[in-house]
Amino acid sequence: MENTLRNSGLRRPWEIFRDDSGMGTVEIILIIVVLITLVLIFKSKIQVTVNKIVDKVDENAMEIAE
């Protein structure tokens, strides 16, 4: 009976919880969700910081060009 279940692709219910073949995908999805959430929470602060950096680069580029 056990070999028949394994060969047919069916598993015992407790074997589903032992199988960790999909854990990599779940972990990557969770990391992406956390990163997107952080970006949404700190969106305005990120924009201000990026704008300051771009302004400094523009200033330095103008100084070099002169």
Buried (B, 14 or more C-beta within 10 A) or exposed (E): EEEEEEEEEEEEEEEEEEEEEEEEEEEEEEEEEEEEEEEEEEEEEEEEEEEEEEEEEEEEEEEEEE
